[in-house]
Amino acid sequence: MNKDGFVLHGAVAYCKDKDTLITYEDAYVVCVEGICRGVFETLPEEYAGLPCEDLWDKLIIPGLIDLHVHASQFQLRGNGMDMELLEWLNHYIFPEEAKYSDLEYAERAYDLFVEDLYVGGTTRAVVFATIDPDATLGLMDMLEDTGLITYVGKVNMDRNAPDYYIETTEESLELTRNWLDAAAESEYRNTRPILTPRFTPTCSRELLKGLGAIVKEYDVPVQSHLSENLGEIESVKKLEPDTAFYAESYEKAGLLDQNRRCIMAHCVWSPDAEVELLKKYGVFIAHSPDSNTNLGSGVAPVSRYLELGLHVGLASDVSGGSTASMFAAMRAAVQASKLRWRLYDEKVLPLSFVNAFYLATKGGGAFFGKVGSFEDGYEFDAIVIDDEPLRSMREEETIAERTERLAYLADDRHVVGKYVAGRKLF
Amino acid sequence: MNKDGFVLHGAVAYCKDKDTLITYEDAYVVCVEGICRGVFETLPEEYAGLPCEDLWDKLIIPGLIDLHVHASQFQLRGNGMDMELLEWLNHYIFPEEAKYSDLEYAERAYDLFVEDLYVGGTTRAVVFATIDPDATLGLMDMLEDTGLITYVGKVNMDRNAPDYYIETTEESLELTRNWLDAAAESEYRNTRPILTPRFTPTCSRELLKGLGAIVKEYDVPVQSHLSENLGEIESVKKLEPDTAFYAESYEKAGLLDQNRRCIMAHCVWSPDAEVELLKKYGVFIAHSPDSNTNLGSGVAPVSRYLELGLHVGLASDVSGGSTASMFAAMRAAVQASKLRWRLYDEKVLPLSFVNAFYLATKGGGAFFGKVGSFEDGYEFDAIVIDDEPLRSMREEETIAERTERLAYLADDRHVVGKYVAGRKLF
């Protein structure tokens, strides 16, 4: 890290808002004390003394933000994709997650996840671990060392789960407190805990209420799943008969709170009243198009959510999503929205590429504060892309076209530089 | 090429039929004079003298077959994906294809396409070039040299196209004959010509009829587009008022012929009568899920086509499809079918991974003869996959799971060996 600052010089693209991509053929992106001071076609006098890295025509874009990813499912990427959610959880996911109580397995498996996250385009992520608190702390230690900024959650579940992968309510709450205390002692700089009730089908009201109390006591954010799959929604109706819709099960437990941030993954089938509740509490929706497609769940009406002014970010949702690549997540978001529009509801417009790029940067970045843009005052998260192997021979090719192509063709090979909050990772 | 034969020893997967994946943890695949003689857990005595390449636990699968790809659109991969078909053609595609009359541009651009095809998982492809016969011959020369087996078509179009990229009817027919004569003189071993009227909107009845005569005269197969997009179908209804449905415009011109093979790309919105006609003539449907999604066209009911016994293969359809990777095409096929099922018509079941693998191998391979399987008597097309970087730590991981994962995560990095009709390319 350069405490004073530095300048990156190259081609630049970032989103100002959901419909506006700002591009430069040749510009300077300035970082001072971890904060972006803007993009300039001519470097202002006041920054002339800063070290400048000349990246020629490489592309500089904001770091990508993964708002929902299961580290403990990384070993199952691209498998079991012929099943729907509840069958897939029981057949593949619970047996796999249970293995992480073996800390040796957890260390080896998490190491593969962390390495993949490190080399790709993601600079920040919000992560599910497993119910095991020690394995979760181990994952947090590993992520801390990468310099990536992450939230990590020990999972809670006390019902409708197999004997070999379940907690009692008391145990779940006690382990959660101990885990939060241990995380606080570690004095992480890059890694923060987030409360992680798996979802209402596997969390009793008592557990959720206990977690609601912990949210206030420890001042931590919350993540969970919401209205992903029709079978899941039916099960919540039966399990929680006093709720008008799924999100009320979280609200009644005090888990939605205007003062503390909350992420709900999916929201594919949220009824209007639920959407209103999400807006009221400022909940972030983690849109997971690859996962929602793979598990046959459906497609969230994201352009409508954006029009309504909800917070929406993008997520890989490994391993419902088959890759942790946020380039692929952008592609998936655009593609799923087109099929939803063509096959299901032409009133909800498809996402443009710019919409998807916004979701993967500024949209999800807002969960972390002023993150995901190169506007003045934003934390300096950037990735440098060498897209030469993807370039077209077309002389008229624009920076916007090069940026769009990343969603369809880029992978970790093309990420040649990464900065998080002003610190250079590579 | 080893004229006598050779043996590959490793993990093996191939499809016997659309629902059956045959897998071996450790087996021998035998090639004798270009023909596969089957897969054996113990090498039969009669093949014991053949040279055997030990691939350890690498995965040996049939080469992938791309039934529809536009070489001349390769420079536009991943661009313009916010447009529908007809707008995209006019804005992006026609101006790009017109550049190929500059043979210097054509050579450089086709070289990039050919290189990409060579290093990936594809062993055979059916290719659209442009209206320029010389550039098309240049592409054929390049493809010939790779050892890949391909059909390549000079495109025909005499109406509804811009001034700078159109032929007169007479010119189109004459250039086509000249091109076929020149291709015959080249005595290609791996590369064959295929008649390529772009599609009815840009081909007059007179042109199509002229091509129908050439089909019989030269005994060549045919490829075109059919029922891809609702706007396109509307335009055909207006242009060809004497047809009950789109495919009749090809049938009336004599382009559908039981004795000669025909590929129709897309068939997303084919009415029942059209489907019957395709069955009657044994037409191959080139299913292009990535393209049909990107251009907002829709999703073909592939599992229904398979049940009806139609010929269906898989296609990248670059650059409607954004990648020439047939691994990605398998993923796209499964994903698009799930959203079609969930959002549009639950009576047409999603494609399983095995269905998609069948389409990408034996399904499309049938266009080339006995191709796409390791059964006794099939031409020996194989690729060797080093999926070590994708492997899971799960001890219980099966060959079927490793094969499924390729659709979601493999790229050219993982293709470490390629054989076409018994010849080793690398």
Interface residues (C-beta under 8 A of the other chain):
Chain A: Q75 L76 R77 G78 N79 G80 M81 D82 E96 Y105 R108 A109 L112 T293 N294 G296 S297 G298 V299 S322 T323 R331 V334 Q335 A336 K338 L339 R340 W341 R342 L343 Y344 P350 S352 F353 L390 S392 M393 R394 E401 E404 R405 L406 A407 Y408 L409 D411 R413
Chain B: Q75 L76 R77 G78 N79 G80 M81 D82 E96 Y105 R108 A109 L112 D290 T293 N294 G296 S297 G298 V299 S322 T323 R331 V334 Q335 A336 K338 L339 R340 W341 R342 L343 Y344 P350 S352 F353 L390 S392 M393 R394 E401 E404 R405 L406 A407 Y408 L409 D411 R413
